[in-house]
Amino acid sequence: MTTYSGRHDRTGTWQFMSAALLGSPGQLHVFEDDIESFVHVIGWTVLSYLPSPMDKDDRAALVSYLYDHSWKTSSGEKGGLTKVVEFKFGNYPPKDFTPTKPSPTVDLIRSLASPFRARYSKPPPEGDEEVFKELMPRHRLGLERLSSSKWFLSTIRDALARSGWPAEDRAGDKLAVFTKDIVGNAARQRAARRVKTDSHYYLHPRGH
C-alpha cells in the first residue's frame, strides 16, 4: 500500500482515495470522497482476495490498473483517471474480474458504485430534448444519493437481508495479488496498455 500525502496536511491510502482527490490534490475533502473511499476499500478487497479463475498476472494488472495508476505533474503526483473511466461506464468493479462463484458482494459493490457515474459525468445536454428527458432524471438521482449516507446504508441492509449469500463466504487470508511497487513488469505493462486504451475512449468518445 502507498500512503499519499496531499496538500492541507491530508494523508490517505492512495488506492482508497477518491478519484476527485487523486486528480486534484488541493481540492476540499467532502462527504462524497468518504463514501467513495468506502466503495474502493470493498472493491480492492474483493478484487485482491476473492477466489477467481483469472490468471494471476492478469488479475494483478487489473488491480494495478484500477487502484495504482498515477502520473507526475509539476504540482505533484496525480491519479484517479481509471476510477473515473470505470464509474462513467458503469463498470465498477471491472467486469473483466470473474469470481470463482457468483458473489453477492460483487453485486453489492456495483450497486454502491452506480451513483458515482453522476459525480464524474456532465449533465446531459439540454439541446437534445429526448436524450435530456431520458438521462437527466438518472443523473439527478445519482447526485441525490450521493448527498447523504441514507441510500448507501439502506442498499447495504437490503443486500444483506436477501437470500443467496453462501454459507462459506470467506476469501481466505492470503492476498491473491500484489499492487503498487510489487506487481511484476508484465502485469504493469498490461495495466499501462489498458489505461492508455480506456483513457482514449474516455477523452475521445465516439461521435464527439
Steps between C-alpha positions, in 0.01 A plus 500: 500500500614851426429784741441826320557837662307777328453867569331640810680234708270226368623143482339185375556163339536569128299198386199602709492874435225643283572572135414864565768541767759303303442717196496828695714464815418852621125447473288531813418161655123450495250234609492334156872429531442299818220296343711434192795391714273249671405357159868475401589316821240233427584492129874461557442231763275296271728529197804413711363218718190342347573162334508531121609286205673802346866473409703641789687752285180615328334546836798694635490720191129569551549600865801715412311663212208601721674595824866582434495709182665840536698759313738775605431868444681819592276524808551139609362152439144464377272206423142380500436505124443125482245518782320780316493295179344195667249709697390685187453177304314328786777243517616508862641260592611408145302212353832347393519369856329164528458341844511123525139502621227762461558756774231716663784722619597587141136580422482721808813692400354564154186642661698721738719625214210593271433854635858604428424505129313823573793644695746453216271564202373827363122553504336392173477782244170686489531544124387142438161496672445124467841411647462764771162364613638146511831564676446804721280323759767230537770764539303689766424176685871416515584840643217469750629164622847647543369777724474281811571152634130406510479324161832322549405363842160391371658327199741310724224394741277384213784302343588326827134410558470317168547126467779359289799586718725192513541330836878496453580844361855534628753630253796352683790669673743498209513801273428382147681789330748769589472861400724802477877446524457119501314426176720337234609682184271300272197583712599865511533511121153350454358751747671786316356387165153484650534848650602637160210331320229587753627855539475548122133396497429715805663811354385437141159327515349382174292756321676795665 
